[in-house]
Amino acid sequence: MRRRGFHGFTVKVNRTSLKRLAALIIVGVMSLFIFTGVLTSFEPGYGMASSSINQWANGLEGEDFVHLLGMENQYFKQELPPDAEAMSLSGVAFQVATSINPDDPRSLLGRELPGFSLFDGQIIVAGEGTDYTNLPFESAPPLEVIMAEREATKESLAKLEELKQAGDNLQGSTDGRKVAHIIHSHNTESFLPELKTDVVNEAFHGEVNITLVGEKLSQELEKRGIGTEIEERDVQGALKNRGWQYAQSYDASREFVKEAIAQNDDLQFFFDLHRDTLSRDKTTVTINGVEYGRTVFVVGGDHSNYEHNLKLAEELHDMLEEKYPGLSRGVILKAGRGTNGKFNQDLSKQSMLVEFGGVHNSLEEVYRSAEALADVFADYYWNAEAVDGTDDVETEEAVDVSAADGEEEEK
């Protein structure tokens, strides 16, 4: 009987093929991680929403778009300046995949450090010395401070009476119309030099506070012929009566602003005044030998009309810079998580939030700043009146504040 033998076979494997296969596996695994990162980097409820894309696109420079067009048609690149650098596609891909901007470490730290996002914001116009280390910041006061009443100095109480008397006989000359509205969402914010305390977290008072700056601004606007009304109701008192948190201050003030708009069709401009908590060297400037509390404009970016408010803030900053160099710290845009994002500025295309000085400034210093802002704003207002010849009110119907909106975070 003949036996059948089994003949084996030999497979030759090229080392180059093995390396190529290994490389493909590694690239595949990396691609999987990147793809997963893209899917998980979006905030809950947003995904690839137009707002997310818009926020990313706003970070691109105009030259970047020209470079993109130039990839399809080289003719467009002729318009680029000689020293223009090509857009880094790898950097853009990394930012889209991870939501981390390599040029801004806050995009990573903001996710890893609790509360870090409160310091976030985009500098639109940087005043003298303004950078991402000294953005305007306000923290909620401790509960015991809210419940306790600080004692003001006798000098501060005297200033309060003097200011009230000074405004008794003032009348605006915009044909008897009130065209500017002033409110203070954090109306108990005060200034340490006016109180019998030097503890930053205790710089709150029921009477001697930021509302006096609003009164001074109103008086200076009235002197310049601009009819102004001030919201006299206590926003923080409304919070307390309703059992709301400090972070809901803008929800309470929103109701007051909506009522003001409904009751007065002449209102055109809306001011919400605050004071910062930064150190004195960051919030004080000396102009012609006189000390002022520096100002900064904060614009909320989470609504469709923010560009109008942003333009107004930029123009007023430029006017302050021209007449009072160094007074304005710039224009800051705040949007996204960790901030209110609206500050009720969606109710009007001509609305602004202004920080006056800081916790270490005196009333005299911020009074001077209020007078300076009234000075440039009057120029802005009357120049606009001369050009337009009309007093159209640019407000929008507000959306009712829902219970869900009541949980918006503080800026």
C-alpha positions as CSV (number, residue, x, y, z in Angstrom):
1,M,0.0,0.0,0.0
2,R,1.3,3.3,-1.0
3,R,1.4,6.0,1.7
4,R,0.5,9.5,1.0
5,G,2.8,12.0,2.5
6,F,1.7,15.5,3.6
7,H,3.6,18.2,2.0
8,G,3.5,21.6,4.0
9,F,3.7,25.0,2.4
10,T,5.9,28.0,3.2
11,V,4.6,31.6,3.5
12,K,7.1,34.3,3.0
13,V,6.3,37.5,4.8
14,N,8.1,40.6,3.8
15,R,9.2,42.8,6.7
16,T,8.1,45.9,4.9
17,S,4.5,44.5,4.8
18,L,4.6,43.9,8.6
19,K,5.7,47.4,9.3
20,R,3.0,48.7,7.0
21,L,0.4,46.6,8.7
22,A,1.5,47.7,12.2
23,A,1.5,51.4,11.0
24,L,-2.1,51.0,9.7
25,I,-3.2,49.5,13.0
26,I,-1.6,52.3,15.0
27,V,-3.2,55.0,12.7
28,G,-6.5,53.2,13.0
29,V,-6.4,53.2,16.8
30,M,-5.4,56.8,16.9
31,S,-8.2,57.8,14.4
32,L,-10.7,55.9,16.6
33,F,-9.6,57.9,19.7
34,I,-9.7,61.2,17.8
35,F,-13.2,60.4,16.4
36,T,-14.4,59.5,19.9
37,G,-12.9,62.7,21.3
38,V,-14.8,64.7,18.7
39,L,-18.0,63.0,19.7
40,T,-17.5,63.6,23.4
41,S,-16.0,67.1,23.2
42,F,-19.3,68.9,22.6
43,E,-21.3,70.1,25.5
44,P,-24.5,68.2,26.4
45,G,-27.4,69.3,24.3
46,Y,-25.4,71.1,21.7
47,G,-23.6,68.6,19.5
48,M,-22.7,70.1,16.1
49,A,-25.1,73.0,16.6
50,S,-24.7,76.2,14.6
51,S,-23.8,78.1,17.8
52,S,-20.8,75.8,18.5
53,I,-19.6,76.2,14.9
54,N,-20.0,79.9,15.1
55,Q,-18.0,80.2,18.3
56,W,-15.2,78.2,16.8
57,A,-15.3,80.2,13.5
58,N,-15.1,83.5,15.4
59,G,-11.6,82.5,16.5
60,L,-10.4,82.4,12.9
61,E,-8.7,85.5,11.5
62,G,-9.7,87.0,8.2
63,E,-6.4,85.9,6.6
64,D,-7.3,82.3,7.5
65,F,-10.4,82.4,5.3
66,V,-8.4,83.9,2.5
67,H,-5.9,81.0,2.8
68,L,-8.9,78.5,2.7
69,L,-10.1,80.2,-0.5
70,G,-6.6,80.1,-1.9
71,M,-6.5,76.4,-1.6
72,E,-9.1,76.2,-4.3
73,N,-8.1,79.3,-6.3
74,Q,-4.6,80.6,-6.0
75,Y,-5.7,84.0,-7.2
76,F,-7.1,84.9,-3.7
77,K,-3.6,84.6,-2.2
78,Q,-2.5,87.7,-4.1
79,E,-4.5,89.7,-1.6
80,L,-2.6,88.4,1.4
81,P,0.2,90.6,2.9
82,P,3.7,89.5,2.2
83,D,4.4,88.4,5.8
84,A,1.1,86.4,6.1
85,E,1.5,82.9,7.6
86,A,-0.4,80.0,6.3
87,M,-3.1,78.6,8.6
88,S,-2.1,75.5,10.5
89,L,-4.5,72.8,9.5
90,S,-3.1,70.5,12.1
91,G,-3.7,73.1,14.8
92,V,-7.3,73.6,13.6
93,A,-7.9,69.8,13.5
94,F,-6.5,69.4,17.1
95,Q,-8.7,72.2,18.4
96,V,-11.8,70.8,16.7
97,A,-11.0,67.3,18.0
98,T,-10.2,68.2,21.6
99,S,-11.9,71.6,22.1
100,I,-8.5,72.8,23.4
101,N,-6.9,75.9,21.9
102,P,-3.1,75.4,21.9
103,D,-2.7,79.2,22.2
104,D,-5.0,79.5,25.2
105,P,-4.2,77.2,28.2
106,R,-7.5,78.3,29.8
107,S,-9.3,76.0,27.4
108,L,-7.8,73.0,29.2
109,L,-7.6,74.4,32.8
110,G,-11.2,75.6,32.6
111,R,-12.3,72.0,32.4
112,E,-10.0,70.6,35.0
113,L,-10.1,73.3,37.8
114,P,-13.5,73.8,39.5
115,G,-14.6,77.4,39.2
116,F,-11.9,78.4,36.8
117,S,-14.4,79.2,34.1
118,L,-15.6,82.1,36.1
119,F,-12.4,83.9,35.1
120,D,-13.0,83.1,31.5
121,G,-13.8,85.7,28.8
122,Q,-12.6,87.0,25.5
123,I,-10.7,90.3,25.3
124,I,-12.2,92.2,22.4
125,V,-10.4,95.5,23.1
126,A,-7.6,95.5,25.6
127,G,-7.1,98.7,27.5
128,E,-3.7,99.6,29.1
129,G,-2.4,96.7,31.2
130,T,-5.4,94.5,30.4
131,D,-4.7,90.8,29.8
132,Y,-6.2,87.4,30.8
133,T,-4.7,87.6,34.3
134,N,-6.9,90.6,35.3
135,L,-10.3,90.1,33.7
136,P,-13.2,91.6,35.6
137,F,-14.5,89.1,38.2
138,E,-17.2,89.2,40.8
139,S,-17.9,86.4,43.3
140,A,-21.0,85.9,45.3
141,P,-20.6,87.2,48.9
142,P,-20.7,84.7,51.7
143,L,-24.2,84.1,53.1
144,E,-23.3,85.6,56.5
145,V,-22.2,88.8,54.7
146,I,-25.5,89.0,52.8
147,M,-27.4,88.6,56.0
148,A,-25.2,91.1,58.0
149,E,-25.3,94.8,57.5
150,R,-21.9,96.5,57.3
151,E,-21.4,99.9,59.0
152,A,-20.5,102.8,56.8
153,T,-18.3,105.6,57.9
154,K,-19.9,109.0,58.8
155,E,-18.1,110.6,55.8
156,S,-19.7,108.1,53.5
157,L,-23.2,108.7,54.9
158,A,-22.6,112.5,54.4
159,K,-21.7,111.8,50.8
160,L,-24.9,110.0,50.4
161,E,-27.0,112.9,51.6
162,E,-25.0,115.4,49.5
163,L,-25.6,113.3,46.3
164,K,-29.3,113.1,46.9
165,Q,-29.6,116.8,47.4
166,A,-27.6,117.6,44.3
167,G,-30.0,115.6,42.2
168,D,-33.3,117.1,43.5
169,N,-33.4,120.0,41.0
170,L,-31.9,118.4,37.9
171,Q,-34.1,118.0,34.8
172,G,-33.0,116.4,31.6
173,S,-33.6,118.4,28.4
174,T,-34.5,115.7,25.9
175,D,-37.9,117.3,25.6
176,G,-38.9,115.9,29.0
177,R,-38.2,112.3,27.8
178,K,-36.2,109.7,29.7
179,V,-34.0,108.1,27.2
180,A,-31.4,106.4,29.4
181,H,-32.1,103.7,32.0
182,I,-29.8,102.8,34.9
183,I,-30.0,99.6,37.0
184,H,-27.7,97.8,39.4
185,S,-28.2,94.0,39.4
186,H,-25.7,93.7,42.3
187,N,-26.9,96.8,44.0
188,T,-25.2,96.2,47.4
189,E,-21.7,96.1,46.0
190,S,-19.7,98.7,48.0
191,F,-16.2,100.1,48.4
192,L,-13.9,99.4,51.3
193,P,-12.8,103.0,51.9
194,E,-16.4,103.9,52.6
195,L,-17.0,101.1,55.2
196,K,-15.6,100.2,58.6
197,T,-13.9,97.1,57.4
198,D,-10.9,96.2,55.2
199,V,-12.1,92.6,54.4
200,V,-12.8,92.3,50.7
201,N,-15.7,89.8,51.1
202,E,-17.4,92.3,53.4
203,A,-17.6,95.2,50.9
204,F,-21.4,95.2,50.7
205,H,-23.8,97.8,52.1
206,G,-27.5,98.5,51.8
207,E,-27.1,102.3,51.1
208,V,-23.5,103.2,50.5
209,N,-22.9,101.2,47.4
210,I,-22.7,101.1,43.6
211,T,-26.2,102.8,43.4
212,L,-24.5,106.1,44.4
213,V,-22.4,105.8,41.2
214,G,-25.6,105.3,39.2
215,E,-27.0,108.4,40.8
216,K,-23.9,110.4,40.0
217,L,-24.0,109.1,36.4
218,S,-27.6,110.1,36.1
219,Q,-26.9,113.6,37.4
220,E,-24.1,114.1,35.0
221,L,-26.2,112.9,32.0
222,E,-29.0,115.2,33.1
223,K,-26.6,118.1,33.2
224,R,-25.7,117.3,29.6
225,G,-29.3,117.3,28.5
226,I,-30.0,113.5,28.5
227,G,-33.1,112.5,30.4
228,T,-32.3,109.5,32.6
229,E,-34.2,107.3,35.0
230,I,-32.8,105.0,37.7
231,E,-34.3,101.7,38.9
232,E,-34.9,102.4,42.5
233,R,-36.1,99.0,43.5
234,D,-33.8,96.7,45.5
235,V,-32.7,93.8,43.3
236,Q,-30.9,92.0,46.1
237,G,-33.9,92.5,48.3
238,A,-36.1,90.9,45.7
239,L,-33.7,87.9,45.7
240,K,-34.0,87.6,49.4
241,N,-37.8,87.8,49.4
242,R,-38.1,85.1,46.8
243,G,-35.5,82.8,48.3
244,W,-33.4,83.1,45.2
245,Q,-29.6,82.6,45.0
246,Y,-27.1,85.4,44.3
247,A,-26.5,83.9,40.9
248,Q,-30.1,84.8,39.9
249,S,-29.5,88.5,40.3
250,Y,-29.9,89.0,36.5
251,D,-33.2,87.1,36.5
252,A,-34.6,89.5,39.1
253,S,-33.2,92.7,37.4
254,R,-34.5,91.3,34.1
255,E,-38.1,91.7,35.3
256,F,-37.4,95.3,36.3
257,V,-35.9,96.1,32.9
258,K,-38.8,94.6,31.0
259,E,-41.2,96.6,33.1
260,A,-39.3,99.8,32.4
261,I,-39.3,99.1,28.6
262,A,-43.1,98.4,28.7
263,Q,-43.8,101.6,30.6
264,N,-41.5,104.0,28.7
265,D,-41.3,103.8,24.9
266,D,-38.7,106.6,24.9
267,L,-35.9,104.5,26.5
268,Q,-33.0,103.9,24.2
269,F,-29.9,103.1,26.3
270,F,-29.6,100.8,29.2
271,F,-26.8,100.8,31.8
272,D,-26.1,98.1,34.4
273,L,-23.4,99.3,36.8
274,H,-21.1,97.1,38.9
275,R,-17.8,97.3,40.7
276,D,-14.9,94.9,40.4
277,T,-13.0,93.0,43.0
278,L,-9.5,93.3,41.6
279,S,-6.6,95.0,43.5
280,R,-6.3,98.7,43.6
281,D,-3.4,98.9,41.2
282,K,-5.5,97.2,38.5
283,T,-8.6,99.4,39.0
284,T,-7.0,102.8,39.5
285,V,-5.5,105.3,37.0
286,T,-4.1,108.8,37.5
287,I,-5.0,111.3,34.8
288,N,-3.6,114.9,35.1
289,G,-2.7,114.2,38.7
290,V,-6.2,113.0,39.7
291,E,-7.1,109.4,40.5
292,Y,-10.0,107.6,38.8
293,G,-11.5,104.2,39.3
294,R,-11.0,102.5,36.0
295,T,-14.0,101.2,33.9
296,V,-14.4,98.1,31.8
297,F,-17.3,97.1,29.5
298,V,-18.6,93.6,29.7
299,V,-20.7,92.3,26.8
300,G,-22.8,89.1,26.9
301,G,-22.3,87.0,23.8
302,D,-25.1,84.4,24.3
303,H,-27.8,86.1,22.3
304,S,-28.4,87.2,18.7
305,N,-28.0,91.0,19.2
306,Y,-24.6,91.0,21.0
307,E,-22.8,92.5,18.0
308,H,-24.8,95.7,18.4
309,N,-24.0,96.0,22.1
310,L,-20.4,95.1,21.3
311,K,-20.1,97.9,18.8
312,L,-21.5,100.4,21.3
313,A,-19.0,99.3,23.9
314,E,-16.1,99.6,21.5
315,E,-17.0,103.1,20.4
316,L,-17.4,104.3,24.0
317,H,-14.1,102.7,24.9
318,D,-12.4,104.5,22.0
319,M,-13.9,107.8,23.1
320,L,-12.8,107.4,26.7
321,E,-9.3,106.4,25.5
322,E,-9.1,109.6,23.5
323,K,-10.3,112.0,26.2
324,Y,-9.3,110.1,29.4
325,P,-6.3,107.9,28.4
326,G,-6.0,104.8,30.5
327,L,-9.4,105.1,32.1
328,S,-11.0,102.2,30.3
329,R,-9.6,98.7,30.8
330,G,-11.2,97.6,27.6
331,V,-14.1,95.5,26.3
332,I,-14.7,91.9,27.4
333,L,-17.0,89.4,25.8
334,K,-18.4,86.7,28.0
335,A,-20.3,83.7,26.7
336,G,-20.7,80.0,27.2
337,R,-20.6,77.9,30.4
338,G,-19.8,79.5,33.7
339,T,-21.2,82.8,32.9
340,N,-24.6,84.4,32.6
341,G,-23.9,85.2,28.9
342,K,-26.7,87.7,28.4
343,F,-26.7,90.2,31.4
344,N,-30.2,91.2,30.0
345,Q,-28.5,92.8,27.0
346,D,-30.7,90.8,24.7
347,L,-33.5,93.1,25.7
348,S,-31.9,96.1,23.8
349,K,-29.4,96.6,21.1
350,Q,-28.0,99.6,23.0
351,S,-27.3,98.0,26.4
352,M,-24.1,97.9,28.3
353,L,-22.7,96.5,31.6
354,V,-20.0,98.8,33.1
355,E,-17.7,98.0,36.0
356,F,-16.6,101.1,37.9
357,G,-13.4,100.8,39.8
358,G,-12.8,98.0,42.3
359,V,-13.4,97.2,45.9
360,H,-10.4,99.3,47.0
361,N,-11.5,102.5,45.2
362,S,-13.3,105.4,47.0
363,L,-16.6,107.0,46.0
364,E,-14.8,110.1,44.9
365,E,-12.6,108.1,42.4
366,V,-15.6,106.3,40.9
367,Y,-17.6,109.5,40.8
368,R,-15.0,111.0,38.6
369,S,-15.2,108.0,36.3
370,A,-19.0,108.3,36.1
371,E,-18.6,112.0,35.1
372,A,-16.1,111.0,32.4
373,L,-18.4,108.3,31.0
374,A,-21.3,110.8,31.0
375,D,-19.0,113.3,29.2
376,V,-18.2,110.9,26.3
377,F,-21.6,109.3,26.2
378,A,-23.2,112.7,25.8
379,D,-20.9,113.4,22.8
380,Y,-21.9,110.0,21.4
381,Y,-25.6,110.5,22.0
382,W,-25.9,114.0,20.5
383,N,-23.7,113.2,17.5
384,A,-26.0,110.2,16.8
385,E,-29.0,112.5,17.2
386,A,-27.6,115.0,14.7
387,V,-27.0,112.3,12.2
388,D,-30.2,110.3,12.6
389,G,-32.6,113.0,13.6
390,T,-34.8,110.3,15.2
391,D,-35.1,108.7,18.6
392,D,-36.0,105.1,17.6
393,V,-36.1,102.8,20.5
394,E,-34.2,99.6,19.7
395,T,-35.6,97.1,22.1
396,E,-36.9,93.6,21.6
397,E,-39.7,91.7,23.2
398,A,-38.2,89.8,26.1
399,V,-38.8,86.1,26.7
400,D,-40.4,85.3,30.0
401,V,-37.9,84.1,32.6
402,S,-38.6,80.4,33.2
403,A,-37.7,78.3,36.2
404,A,-34.9,76.7,34.1
405,D,-33.5,80.1,33.3
406,G,-33.4,80.9,37.0
407,E,-30.5,78.6,37.4
408,E,-28.1,80.6,35.2
409,E,-24.7,80.9,36.6
410,E,-23.0,84.1,37.7
411,K,-20.7,85.9,35.4
